[in-house]
Amino acid sequence: MKISWIKYEKDTKSFRLPQALGFDVFSLQDLEKTDETMKELIGKNYDTIILSNEVAGFSEDIIKKYQKDKNVKIVISLDKD
């Protein structure tokens, strides 16, 4: 199982623990590239992708394409606010 986390570059609160432990946390400079980044990760055999809530709002493919895909799990992280 390969897990990745995707957050906005300016988001300093999300996924600090996984990043500190050396897990694959990707920071996006442009939120419009969310779907492109997800496709790249899936192409690299990541089967679980966890998105910050802010990043998830910029993806058009999350619900449409991956909702029923049994090979890829998309998780949207809840805000702590």
N, C-alpha and C positions, 0 to 999 in steps of 0.2 A: 504494500500500500504506500503510495507516494502522496503526501499532503503538501499543499501550498497555501499560503495566505496572501491576499492582495489588499493593499490599502493605498490611500492617497498619500503622496509624498509629504504633504504638510501636516498630516495626521500624526501627532507624536504620542497619542495615547493608545491606539489600537495595536494589538499583537506585540506588545513589548516583551512579554515572557517568551513566546516562541522565537522571537528574534534574538533575544539574549541567550537562548539555549542553542542557537545555531541552526534553527529550522529555516526552510525556504520561505522567507517573507519578501514579497515583491512590492516595491513602492512605485506607483504610477505618477508621472509628472503631468500627464494629460488624461483626465478621466474619460475622455471620448475614446480612448484606446482600450477600454475594459474588455470588450468582446474579443478584440484582436489578441490581447494578452491571454485571455482564457483559452482561446483556440491553440495558441502556441504551447501552453502548459499541457493541454490535453494531448497534443502531438508529442510531447515529451513524456507521456505515460503517467501524468499526475491524474489520479482517479478521485481525489477529494480536493476541492477548491473552496477555501473559506474566504468570503468577501466581507469587508467592512460595510456597514450599512450605507455609508456615503458612496462607495464605489458601486454597490449593487444598484443604486438609483440610475446609474449611467449605462447599464447593460440592457440590451433589448432581447438577447438570446436566453437569458437565465430561465425564464418560465417556459417560453415557447419550445426551445430546442432540448434542454436538459432535464425537464421535469419528469419525463418518463424514461430517460436513459438509465439503464441499470448498471452501466459501467462507469458512469461519472456521477459523483455526488457534489452538488453545489449547496453550500451552507452560507446563509447570510447572518453575520454576527449582529447581535443586538447592541444598541447604544447603551452606554453606562449611565447616561444622563437621566 
